[in-house]
Each structure stands twice: as structure tokens, then as C-alpha cells.
Amino acid sequence: MFELRAHPMFVHFFIALLITNVLFDAVGAWFKRDNLRDDAFWLLILGLSGGVVAAIAGTWAEEAAEKTGIVGLMIETQKILACVTLGIFGVLLLGRLVLQNQFTRKTSVPYFLIAAIGLGTLSATGHDGGDLVYEQGTGVALTHKAGLHVSEYTQPYRL
């Protein structure tokens, strides 16, 4: 069961680092604060490193989840989104290294467009991961033992 629990332990930190990276970049660019842009560079490195750890843990979780009968297509979709997201943020890191972390107005626009796409894929990946947990019951021990999907025995609270 550790295989299913390890992935969420790592992935949320990675998500927070990448979101904070883009936020620091945007604020640093807006207020012309190089120290925030430098911090964003390190947040990007840490976020990508955490993403690799989360991807490895996701592979473990995938193998464990498939043994429990979780829908394989949903897992594959989430895995593809995660790889695309890591690739996008990897391109951002490569761009920073090529530019030596020095941005002009001409280089900032494409950088932030790619960052916005990265945030979109990051959000989609998280949403799909949430569906796997909250709709399919991936990693939810009691649900698996009962043989039910979460959505089969929970109803939304209505006023």
C-alpha cells in the first residue's frame, strides 16, 4: 500500500514549487526584482527535481493501482499529462539556462506563454489525479476492501 501513498506525499510539494516559481517570476518581472527571478530559478530546479521523484512514485502507484482494477486509461491519461507537464517546465529551465537567467521584453513574452501552458497542464494533471482518488478510489483502502467506488456510496450534501 506504500506504493499508492508515496505518490501523493511527493506530488503536492512539486506542484506548489512549480506554481510558486511562476508566481515569483511574474512578480519579479513586474516589479523588476532580480532577486525574485533568481529565487524562481531555484524553485524551478527544485520543482522539476520533485517532479521526477513524483513521477517515479507515480509509476509505483500505477503498478499497485492496476493490480486493484483501477481503470488503466485514466491512469495512462494522467501519466501522459504529467510527462507533458514535466517537459514544459523542463523547456522553461532550458530557456533560463540558455538566457543565463537574464530576460528581456522579447524573451519574457514567450517564456510566460509557455509557463501559462505549463500551469494549465499542471492543473489538468492534478485534476485527473484527484479524479483517480475521489472518483475511482485509488489508494483508498476502505473503498477497495468494500469493492465500491467512492462515488457509489457518497452523495453531495444538499441544503
C-alpha positions, -999 to 999 in steps of 0.1 A, spaced: 0 0 0 30 23 4 32 25 -34 -2 41 -36 5 65 -7 40 76 -17 29 95 -49 6 120 -31 32 126 -5 56 139 -31 34 153 -58 18 181 -38 52 197 -29 63 196 -65 30 212 -76 35 240 -50 71 247 -61 62 250 -97 32 273 -91 54 294 -68 81 295 -94 57 311 -120 44 335 -93 79 346 -83 88 350 -120 57 372 -127 62 394 -96 99 397 -103 93 407 -139 65 431 -129 85 449 -102 119 444 -119 132 424 -89 161 402 -99 162 385 -66 127 371 -71 137 359 -106 168 342 -91 146 326 -65 122 315 -92 151 298 -110 159 277 -79 122 270 -73 120 257 -109 150 234 -103 136 221 -71 101 217 -86 115 197 -115 136 175 -92 105 169 -71 85 162 -103 110 134 -112 106 119 -77 68 122 -80 69 106 -114 89 76 -100 64 73 -72 36 76 -97 50 46 -116 49 26 -83 13 38 -77 3 29 -113 16 -7 -108 -2 -10 -75 -34 6 -88 -36 -16 -118 -35 -47 -95 -66 -34 -78 -85 -30 -111 -84 8 -114 -92 20 -149 -60 18 -169 -70 45 -195 -74 71 -167 -40 63 -153 -24 65 -188 -40 98 -194 -27 112 -161 7 98 -168 9 114 -202 -3 148 -188 24 145 -160 51 138 -186 40 167 -208 39 190 -177 75 180 -167 85 185 -203 71 220 -204 88 230 -172 120 214 -185 118 236 -215 114 266 -192 145 256 -173 165 251 -205 154 285 -217 166 300 -184 199 283 -187 204 295 -224 194 330 -214 216 328 -183 185 338 -163 185 373 -180 152 382 -196 143 410 -220 108 420 -230 113 399 -262 122 368 -243 98 373 -214 66 370 -235 73 335 -249 86 324 -216 54 334 -198 32 319 -225 50 286 -221 47 290 -183 9 296 -186 6 264 -207 26 246 -181 3 258 -153 -26 246 -174 -12 211 -179 -2 211 -142 -38 219 -133 -52 192 -157 -28 166 -143 -38 174 -107 -75 173 -117 -71 139 -132 -51 127 -102 -80 139 -80 -105 120 -101 -84 89 -97 -86 93 -59 -120 108 -53 -140 92 -82 -122 58 -86 -110 53 -50 -73 48 -60 -54 43 -28 -85 45 -6 -81 13 14 -117 11 28 -132 16 -6 -111 -11 -22 -119 -36 6 -156 -29 2 -154 -33 -36 -170 1 -42 -161 33 -60 -162 64 -38 -189 80 -60 -212 49 -54 -216 55 -16 -212 92 -12 -238 117 -21 -233 155 -22 -247 173 8 -276 194 -2 -292 223 17 
